[in-house]
């Protein structure tokens, strides 16, 4: 508990403020997704639809590591307050956007602030609590994400129906102010007054490296071909800036990301498993609702239920993990989490339309259990194995790996779906005497258009999407096997508290 003066710090009130701030950032993803059809209807600019999410993700990814390092240099409180203020400014501006271009720009500002919230909140909890307490409290924080996943769509739907979509963003302002005041008034930390050395070159190179990679993952195979000049230029930029970043971090006195962290087996294993589990989560979030609606033929509400169970299993298991790591240790708990992820991957491997949404929902719940057990174990073990001086950047690095995993998973699994779908549609085009394209299955999501299709075409499109999404589930199973294998190498914890 270095640098936190426990006698002055009111831990319950600070934790309450942190939970509110975490909830504000966590609910933003699901609540905006619910409102997007209305926002597009109001502002137009459908071509920018994906960038409303991508811009936020990009800036969150590139700033997470920077904020982690700054919190180690200047303390958690000022960096947390700065991040929340930027997030609130972005939220206010999003609410007054009059064009989709403006909304994307303001989402960039929001993302710059969001990069601080999750890692700094998690780091402050690591500072305030002992090793025994840490695991339990991290479980509570995981519950925030589960609750926000359930409440997000409901709150979004309520706001769209009864108020105005701008309040999707403006509702953050009172929550953020409460979070700021709670931390400013009740968190007391001691930060050394020695001269701070900031790695400006490393920060700039990391910004360029991560930005170019994220844009490639978001745009590749969608807006631009994988061998287009834009993608090739960005990949070249990524490789060169990554080499320069590593060179800079080796030579500088105060590196933005201490490379010795990667020499720590525990941190490396935890981060690799976090990367692959991030791919699993984005895969389910992106493709399971579509499968339930188009292939199984159920409503959006039923599709939401099958994903909602993941959000229920995660916080339950995260809370249990807090007790397990104290009773059986970090390594067995991590392997148990990997085992549940593997079981979930097997269940989705055997998913077919006849098994119905209950089977899909149960499979999601099992994956949620695996995520809760593993993610809590990883973050707490990382915080326990490093000192206060690098706890911020070590925590942020783990958060960053999940963001990269999500972007990587969306790109890879999206590519798998499109490739398999294209193969099946080309094969079946001759059967119906017409050209079936990748966009053809879109009509399955439109009930009116769906009813105009002949039974033969409807069956072909549904079967094509079934095969395409099954290929995605095979990919998820392979990633789950890799994640489980990684957890086997997780070491027994030996380090600081």
C-alpha positions as CSV (number, residue, x, y, z in Angstrom):
1,X,0.0,0.0,0.0
2,X,2.9,2.4,-0.8
3,X,2.1,6.1,-1.4
4,X,-1.5,5.9,-0.1
5,X,-1.9,7.4,3.3
6,X,-4.5,5.0,4.7
7,X,-5.2,7.0,7.8
8,X,-6.5,10.0,5.8
9,X,-7.9,8.1,2.8
10,X,-11.6,7.2,3.3
11,X,-11.5,3.9,1.4
12,X,-15.3,3.2,1.2
13,X,-16.0,6.6,-0.2
14,X,-13.1,6.5,-2.6
15,X,-14.2,3.1,-3.8
16,X,-17.8,4.3,-4.3
17,X,-16.5,7.2,-6.4
18,X,-14.3,4.8,-8.5
19,X,-17.2,2.4,-9.1
20,X,-19.4,5.3,-10.3
21,X,-16.6,6.5,-12.7
22,X,-16.0,2.9,-13.9
23,X,-19.7,2.4,-14.5
24,X,-19.8,5.7,-16.5
25,X,-17.1,4.4,-18.8
26,X,-18.3,0.8,-19.0
27,X,-21.9,1.6,-19.9
28,X,-20.8,4.0,-22.7
29,X,-20.2,1.1,-25.2
30,X,-23.5,-0.7,-24.9
31,X,-25.7,2.4,-24.5
32,X,-24.2,4.1,-27.6
33,X,-24.7,0.9,-29.7
34,X,-28.4,0.9,-28.8
35,X,-28.8,4.5,-29.8
36,X,-26.8,4.4,-33.1
37,X,-29.8,3.7,-35.4
38,X,-31.6,6.8,-34.1
39,X,-28.4,8.9,-34.2
40,X,-27.8,7.9,-37.8
41,X,-31.4,8.6,-38.6
42,X,-31.0,12.1,-37.2
43,X,-27.5,13.0,-38.4
44,X,-27.2,10.9,-41.5
45,X,-23.7,9.8,-42.6
46,X,-24.1,6.0,-42.4
47,X,-20.7,5.6,-43.9
48,X,-19.2,6.9,-40.7
49,X,-21.2,4.4,-38.6
50,X,-18.3,2.1,-37.6
51,X,-16.0,5.1,-36.9
52,X,-18.2,6.2,-34.1
53,X,-16.9,3.1,-32.3
54,X,-13.5,2.8,-33.9
55,X,-12.5,6.4,-33.1
56,X,-13.3,5.8,-29.4
57,X,-11.4,2.5,-29.3
58,X,-8.4,3.9,-31.1
59,X,-7.9,6.8,-28.7
60,X,-8.5,4.6,-25.7
61,X,-5.9,2.2,-26.9
62,X,-3.2,4.8,-27.7
63,X,-3.6,6.7,-24.4
64,X,-4.0,3.8,-21.9
65,X,-0.3,3.1,-21.6
66,X,0.6,6.8,-21.5
67,X,-1.8,7.4,-18.6
68,X,-0.4,4.4,-16.7
69,X,3.1,5.8,-16.9
70,X,2.0,9.3,-16.0
71,X,0.2,8.0,-12.9
72,X,3.4,6.4,-11.8
73,X,5.2,9.7,-12.2
74,X,2.7,12.2,-10.8
75,X,0.3,10.1,-8.8
76,X,-3.1,8.5,-9.5
77,X,-5.3,11.4,-8.4
78,X,-4.3,14.1,-10.9
79,X,-4.2,11.7,-13.9
80,X,-7.6,10.3,-13.0
81,X,-9.2,13.7,-12.6
82,X,-7.7,14.9,-15.9
83,X,-9.0,11.8,-17.8
84,X,-12.5,12.1,-16.4
85,X,-12.6,15.9,-17.2
86,X,-11.6,15.2,-20.8
87,X,-14.1,12.3,-21.0
88,X,-16.9,14.7,-19.8
89,X,-15.9,17.4,-22.3
90,X,-16.1,14.8,-25.0
91,X,-19.5,13.6,-23.7
92,X,-20.9,17.1,-23.7
93,X,-19.7,17.8,-27.3
94,X,-21.1,14.5,-28.5
95,X,-24.5,15.5,-27.3
96,X,-24.5,18.7,-29.4
97,X,-23.0,17.2,-32.5
98,X,-25.0,18.1,-35.7
99,X,-23.2,15.9,-38.2
100,X,-21.7,12.4,-38.1
101,X,-18.3,13.9,-38.8
102,X,-18.6,16.1,-35.7
103,X,-19.7,13.1,-33.6
104,X,-16.7,11.0,-34.7
105,X,-14.3,13.9,-33.8
106,X,-16.0,14.3,-30.4
107,X,-15.8,10.6,-29.8
108,X,-12.0,10.9,-30.3
109,X,-12.0,13.4,-27.4
110,X,-14.1,11.1,-25.3
111,X,-11.8,8.2,-26.0
112,X,-8.7,10.3,-25.0
113,X,-10.4,10.7,-21.5
114,X,-11.6,7.1,-21.4
115,X,-8.0,5.8,-21.7
116,X,-7.4,7.0,-18.1
117,X,-10.5,5.7,-16.3
118,X,-10.3,1.9,-16.4
119,X,-6.5,1.5,-15.7
120,X,-6.2,4.3,-13.1
121,X,-9.3,3.1,-11.2
122,X,-7.9,-0.4,-11.1
123,X,-4.5,0.9,-10.1
124,X,-5.9,3.0,-7.2
125,X,-7.7,-0.1,-5.9
126,X,-4.3,-1.9,-6.1
127,X,-2.8,0.9,-4.0
128,X,-5.5,1.2,-1.4
129,X,-5.9,-2.5,-0.5
130,X,-3.7,-5.3,0.7
131,X,-3.1,-8.5,-1.3
132,X,-5.9,-10.3,0.6
133,X,-8.4,-7.5,0.0
134,X,-7.3,-6.7,-3.5
135,X,-8.7,-9.8,-5.1
136,X,-12.2,-9.3,-3.6
137,X,-12.4,-5.7,-4.5
138,X,-11.3,-6.3,-8.1
139,X,-14.2,-8.8,-8.2
140,X,-16.5,-5.9,-7.3
141,X,-15.1,-3.8,-10.2
142,X,-15.7,-6.7,-12.6
143,X,-19.3,-6.7,-11.4
144,X,-19.6,-3.1,-12.7
145,X,-18.9,-4.2,-16.2
146,X,-21.5,-7.0,-15.9
147,X,-24.2,-4.7,-14.6
148,X,-23.4,-2.0,-17.2
149,X,-23.8,-4.6,-20.0
150,X,-27.3,-5.5,-18.8
151,X,-28.4,-1.9,-18.0
152,X,-26.8,-0.3,-21.1
153,X,-29.3,-1.5,-23.7
154,X,-32.2,-0.9,-21.3
155,X,-31.1,2.6,-20.5
156,X,-30.4,3.4,-24.1
157,X,-33.8,2.2,-25.2
158,X,-35.5,4.2,-22.5
159,X,-33.6,7.4,-23.3
160,X,-34.2,7.1,-27.1
161,X,-38.0,6.5,-26.5
162,X,-38.7,9.1,-23.9
163,X,-36.0,11.8,-24.1
164,X,-33.4,12.6,-26.7
165,X,-30.3,10.6,-27.9
166,X,-28.0,13.5,-26.6
167,X,-28.7,12.3,-23.1
168,X,-26.9,9.1,-23.9
169,X,-23.8,11.2,-23.6
170,X,-24.9,13.9,-21.2
171,X,-25.9,11.4,-18.5
172,X,-22.1,10.9,-18.0
173,X,-21.7,14.5,-16.7
174,X,-23.3,14.1,-13.2
175,X,-21.7,10.6,-12.8
176,X,-18.2,12.0,-13.7
177,X,-18.5,15.0,-11.3
178,X,-19.4,12.6,-8.4
179,X,-16.4,10.5,-9.3
180,X,-14.1,13.5,-9.4
181,X,-15.2,14.9,-6.1
182,X,-15.1,11.5,-4.3
183,X,-11.4,11.0,-5.4
184,X,-10.3,14.6,-4.9
185,X,-11.8,14.9,-1.4
186,X,-11.2,11.5,0.1
187,X,-8.1,10.0,-1.7
188,X,-4.8,11.1,-0.1
189,X,-1.6,9.9,-1.7
190,X,2.1,10.9,-1.2
191,X,4.0,11.5,-4.4
192,X,7.8,12.1,-4.3
193,X,8.9,15.7,-5.2
194,X,11.9,14.6,-7.1
195,X,12.3,15.9,-10.7
196,X,10.1,13.9,-13.1
197,X,11.5,12.6,-16.4
198,X,9.0,12.1,-19.1
199,X,9.7,9.9,-22.2
200,X,8.2,12.2,-24.8
201,X,9.9,10.4,-27.7
202,X,8.7,7.0,-26.5
203,X,5.2,8.3,-25.9
204,X,5.1,9.7,-29.5
205,X,6.4,6.5,-31.0
206,X,3.9,4.4,-29.0
207,X,1.1,6.7,-30.3
208,X,2.2,6.2,-33.9
209,X,2.7,2.5,-33.5
210,X,-0.6,1.7,-31.8
211,X,-2.6,4.1,-34.0
212,X,-1.3,2.5,-37.3
213,X,-2.0,-1.0,-36.0
214,X,-5.5,-0.2,-34.8
215,X,-6.5,1.5,-38.1
216,X,-5.2,-1.5,-40.0
217,X,-7.2,-3.9,-37.9
218,X,-10.4,-1.7,-38.1
219,X,-10.2,-0.8,-41.8
220,X,-8.4,-3.8,-43.3
221,X,-10.7,-6.0,-45.3
222,X,-13.6,-3.6,-44.8
223,X,-12.9,-0.1,-46.2
224,X,-9.6,-1.1,-47.7
225,X,-8.2,-4.3,-49.2
226,X,-5.5,-6.0,-47.2
227,X,-3.0,-5.4,-50.0
228,X,-4.2,-1.8,-50.7
229,X,-1.6,1.0,-50.6
230,X,-3.1,2.5,-47.4
231,X,-2.8,-0.8,-45.5
232,X,0.7,-1.5,-46.7
233,X,1.8,2.1,-45.8
234,X,0.2,1.7,-42.3
235,X,1.9,-1.7,-41.8
236,X,5.2,-0.2,-42.8
237,X,4.7,2.7,-40.4
238,X,3.8,0.2,-37.7
239,X,6.9,-1.9,-38.1
240,X,9.3,1.0,-38.3
241,X,7.8,2.9,-35.4
242,X,7.7,-0.3,-33.3
243,X,11.5,-0.9,-33.9
244,X,12.2,2.7,-33.0
245,X,10.0,2.5,-29.9
246,X,11.9,-0.6,-28.6
247,X,15.2,1.1,-29.4
248,X,14.1,4.3,-27.5
249,X,12.8,2.3,-24.5
250,X,16.1,0.5,-24.2
251,X,18.2,3.7,-24.2
252,X,16.1,6.2,-22.2
253,X,16.5,6.6,-18.4
254,X,12.7,6.7,-17.6
255,X,11.0,4.5,-20.3
256,X,7.3,5.0,-20.9
257,X,6.9,1.2,-20.9
258,X,9.7,-0.5,-19.0
259,X,10.7,-3.5,-21.3
260,X,11.8,-5.5,-18.3
261,X,8.1,-6.0,-17.5
262,X,8.1,-8.5,-20.4
263,X,10.9,-10.4,-18.7
264,X,8.6,-11.1,-15.9
265,X,7.0,-14.5,-16.8
266,X,3.9,-13.9,-14.8
267,X,3.2,-10.6,-16.5
268,X,4.0,-12.0,-20.0
269,X,1.7,-15.0,-19.5
270,X,-1.1,-12.9,-18.0
271,X,-0.9,-10.4,-20.9
272,X,-0.9,-13.0,-23.6
273,X,-3.9,-14.8,-22.1
274,X,-5.6,-11.4,-21.7
275,X,-5.0,-10.7,-25.4
276,X,-6.5,-14.0,-26.6
277,X,-9.5,-13.8,-24.2
278,X,-10.2,-10.3,-25.5
279,X,-10.5,-12.0,-29.0
280,X,-13.0,-14.4,-27.5
281,X,-15.2,-11.7,-26.0
282,X,-15.3,-9.5,-29.1
283,X,-16.1,-12.6,-31.2
284,X,-19.1,-13.5,-29.1
285,X,-20.3,-9.9,-28.7
286,X,-20.1,-9.3,-32.5
287,X,-21.4,-12.5,-33.9
288,X,-23.6,-14.4,-31.4
289,X,-26.6,-12.0,-31.6
290,X,-26.5,-12.1,-35.4
291,X,-26.5,-16.0,-35.3
292,X,-29.5,-16.1,-33.0
293,X,-31.4,-13.6,-35.0
294,X,-30.6,-14.7,-38.6
295,X,-29.9,-18.5,-38.3
296,X,-32.1,-19.4,-35.4
297,X,-34.7,-16.8,-36.4
298,X,-35.3,-15.3,-32.9
299,X,-35.9,-11.7,-32.0
300,X,-33.3,-9.1,-31.0
301,X,-34.5,-9.4,-27.4
302,X,-33.8,-13.2,-27.3
303,X,-30.4,-12.5,-29.0
304,X,-29.6,-10.0,-26.3
305,X,-30.4,-12.6,-23.7
306,X,-27.9,-15.1,-25.1
307,X,-25.1,-12.5,-24.7
308,X,-26.4,-11.1,-21.4
309,X,-25.7,-14.3,-19.6
310,X,-22.0,-13.8,-20.2
311,X,-22.3,-10.5,-18.3
312,X,-24.0,-12.4,-15.5
313,X,-21.3,-15.1,-15.3
314,X,-18.4,-12.7,-15.4
315,X,-19.0,-10.8,-12.1
316,X,-20.1,-13.9,-10.2
317,X,-16.9,-15.7,-11.1
318,X,-14.8,-12.6,-10.5
319,X,-16.1,-12.4,-6.9
320,X,-15.5,-16.1,-6.4
321,X,-12.0,-15.7,-7.8
322,X,-11.3,-13.2,-5.0
323,X,-11.8,-16.0,-2.5
324,X,-10.1,-18.8,-4.6
325,X,-6.8,-17.0,-5.1
326,X,-6.5,-16.8,-1.3
327,X,-7.4,-20.4,-0.7
328,X,-5.9,-22.4,-3.6
329,X,-3.5,-19.8,-5.1
330,X,-3.2,-17.7,-8.3
331,X,-2.0,-20.4,-10.7
332,X,-4.8,-23.0,-10.0
333,X,-7.4,-20.2,-10.3
334,X,-6.0,-19.0,-13.6
335,X,-6.0,-22.5,-15.0
336,X,-9.6,-23.0,-13.7
337,X,-10.5,-19.9,-15.7
338,X,-8.8,-21.2,-18.8
339,X,-10.6,-24.5,-18.3
340,X,-14.0,-22.8,-18.3
341,X,-13.0,-20.8,-21.4
342,X,-12.1,-24.0,-23.1
343,X,-15.4,-25.7,-22.1
344,X,-17.2,-22.6,-23.5
345,X,-15.3,-22.9,-26.7
346,X,-16.3,-26.6,-27.0
347,X,-19.9,-25.7,-26.4
348,X,-19.9,-23.1,-29.2
349,X,-18.1,-25.5,-31.5
350,X,-21.2,-27.8,-31.3
351,X,-23.8,-24.9,-31.5
352,X,-26.4,-25.4,-34.3
353,X,-29.8,-23.9,-34.9
354,X,-31.6,-26.9,-33.4
355,X,-30.1,-26.4,-30.0
356,X,-31.9,-23.1,-29.5
357,X,-31.1,-19.9,-27.6
358,X,-31.0,-21.5,-24.1
359,X,-28.0,-23.6,-25.2
360,X,-26.3,-20.5,-26.6
361,X,-27.1,-18.5,-23.5
362,X,-25.7,-21.3,-21.2
363,X,-22.5,-21.4,-23.4
364,X,-22.1,-17.6,-23.0
365,X,-22.5,-18.0,-19.2
366,X,-19.7,-20.6,-19.1
367,X,-17.4,-18.2,-21.1
368,X,-18.3,-15.5,-18.6
369,X,-17.3,-17.7,-15.7
370,X,-14.0,-18.3,-17.4
371,X,-13.4,-14.6,-18.0
372,X,-14.3,-13.7,-14.4
373,X,-11.9,-16.3,-12.9
374,X,-9.0,-15.5,-15.3
375,X,-9.2,-11.7,-15.6
376,X,-9.4,-11.0,-11.9
377,X,-6.5,-13.5,-11.2
378,X,-4.4,-11.8,-13.9
379,X,-4.8,-8.2,-12.8
380,X,-4.4,-8.9,-9.1
381,X,-1.3,-11.1,-9.6
382,X,0.3,-8.4,-11.8
383,X,-0.4,-5.7,-9.1
384,X,1.0,-8.0,-6.4
385,X,4.2,-8.7,-8.3
386,X,5.3,-5.1,-9.0
387,X,6.2,-2.1,-6.8
388,X,4.1,1.1,-6.6
389,X,6.5,2.9,-9.0
390,X,5.5,0.7,-12.0
391,X,2.1,-0.6,-10.8
392,X,0.3,2.0,-13.0
393,X,2.0,1.1,-16.2
394,X,1.9,-2.6,-15.5
395,X,-1.9,-2.4,-14.9
396,X,-2.4,-0.3,-18.0
397,X,-0.4,-2.7,-20.1
398,X,-2.8,-5.5,-19.2
399,X,-5.8,-3.3,-20.1
400,X,-4.1,-2.4,-23.3
401,X,-3.6,-6.0,-24.3
402,X,-7.4,-6.6,-24.0
403,X,-8.1,-3.7,-26.3
404,X,-5.6,-4.9,-28.8
405,X,-7.1,-8.4,-28.5
406,X,-10.6,-7.0,-29.2
407,X,-9.4,-5.2,-32.3
408,X,-7.4,-8.2,-33.5
409,X,-10.3,-10.6,-32.8
410,X,-12.8,-8.4,-34.7
411,X,-10.4,-8.3,-37.7
412,X,-9.5,-12.0,-37.8
413,X,-12.9,-13.4,-37.0
414,X,-14.6,-10.9,-39.3
415,X,-12.2,-12.1,-42.1
416,X,-13.0,-15.7,-41.4
417,X,-16.8,-15.0,-41.6
418,X,-16.5,-13.0,-44.9
419,X,-14.2,-15.6,-46.5
420,X,-16.4,-18.6,-45.6
421,X,-19.6,-16.7,-46.5
422,X,-18.2,-15.7,-49.9
423,X,-17.3,-19.4,-50.6
424,X,-20.8,-20.7,-49.8
425,X,-22.6,-17.9,-51.6
426,X,-20.7,-18.3,-54.8
427,X,-21.3,-22.0,-54.6
428,X,-25.1,-21.5,-54.2
429,X,-25.5,-18.6,-56.7
430,X,-26.1,-21.1,-59.5
431,X,-28.8,-22.8,-57.6
432,X,-31.1,-19.8,-57.5
433,X,-29.9,-18.5,-60.9
434,X,-28.6,-15.2,-59.6
435,X,-25.7,-13.5,-57.9
436,X,-25.5,-13.8,-54.2
437,X,-23.1,-11.3,-52.6
438,X,-21.7,-10.8,-49.1
439,X,-24.4,-8.2,-48.5
440,X,-27.2,-10.6,-49.4
441,X,-27.6,-12.0,-45.9
442,X,-28.4,-8.5,-44.6
443,X,-32.0,-9.0,-45.5
444,X,-32.3,-11.7,-42.9
445,X,-32.0,-9.0,-40.2
446,X,-34.9,-7.0,-41.8
447,X,-38.2,-8.8,-41.1
448,X,-40.1,-7.0,-43.9
449,X,-37.4,-7.9,-46.5
450,X,-37.1,-11.4,-45.1
451,X,-40.8,-12.0,-45.7
452,X,-40.4,-11.1,-49.4
453,X,-37.9,-13.9,-50.0
454,X,-38.8,-17.2,-51.5
455,X,-38.4,-20.2,-49.2
456,X,-35.6,-21.5,-51.4
457,X,-33.6,-18.3,-51.3
458,X,-34.3,-17.8,-47.6
459,X,-33.0,-21.3,-46.8
460,X,-29.9,-20.8,-48.9
461,X,-29.1,-17.4,-47.2
462,X,-29.7,-18.8,-43.7
463,X,-27.6,-21.9,-44.4
464,X,-24.8,-19.8,-45.9
465,X,-24.7,-17.6,-42.8
466,X,-24.9,-20.7,-40.6
467,X,-21.8,-22.1,-42.2
468,X,-20.0,-18.7,-42.1
469,X,-20.7,-18.2,-38.4
470,X,-19.9,-21.8,-37.6
471,X,-16.4,-21.0,-39.1
472,X,-16.2,-18.1,-36.6
473,X,-17.2,-20.5,-33.7
474,X,-14.4,-22.9,-34.9
475,X,-12.1,-19.9,-34.7
476,X,-13.3,-19.1,-31.1
477,X,-12.7,-22.7,-30.1
478,X,-9.1,-22.6,-31.4
479,X,-8.5,-19.3,-29.5
480,X,-10.0,-20.9,-26.4
481,X,-7.5,-23.8,-26.7
482,X,-4.6,-21.4,-27.1
483,X,-5.8,-19.4,-24.0
484,X,-6.1,-22.5,-21.9
485,X,-2.6,-23.7,-23.0
486,X,-1.2,-20.3,-22.0
487,X,-2.7,-20.5,-18.5
488,X,-1.0,-23.8,-17.9
489,X,2.3,-21.9,-17.9
490,X,1.1,-19.3,-15.4
491,X,3.7,-19.3,-12.6
492,X,3.1,-19.4,-8.9
493,X,3.0,-15.8,-7.5
494,X,6.1,-14.5,-5.8
495,X,6.4,-10.8,-5.4
496,X,5.4,-7.6,-3.6
497,X,2.0,-6.8,-2.1
